[in-house]
Amino acid sequence: MKSLAELQALRDQMKAKVGIREDDSDNIRVVVGMATCGIAAGARPVLAAFTEEVAKRNLQNVTVAQTGCIGICQYEPVVEVFEPGKEKVTYVKMTPEKAVRIVSDHLVNGKPVAEFTKSALK
């Protein structure tokens, strides 16, 4: 680095690469439970599947994140989808294959996959 301008240019380039947004209030947030219970149940491959599928489809309005315990350990791996202005959707007993379908049906086409939700288990 020879100047502050070079450093700022590098920062901007890296921000674009990792998809950091200044205002993500209009984004869909996908949150994967990554506490020990989730990891033991297979949450790592689920998180990877969401991240890869969102990147592959170049979905700029979707943020994939991880969190600790969501509180329903018996249903792990658990994924919550938050859409602005809509009720949260909680997906349970997730697999990487289910994650790909949720990206396609829910995140791209706006149709939650009811058969993968907690209410479908009742």
LINKA-V158409 format. One record per helix or strand. SS is the DSSP state (helix for helix, strand for strand). FROM is the first residue (numbers start at 1). TO is the last residue. If there is no record, write none. Layout:
ss->[SS;SS]
from->[FROM;FROM]
to->[TO;TO]
//
This chain:
ss->[helix;strand;helix;helix;strand;helix;strand;strand;helix;helix;strand;helix]
from->[4;28;36;43;62;73;79;89;96;114;117;118]
to->[18;33;41;56;67;75;82;91;108;116;117;121]
//
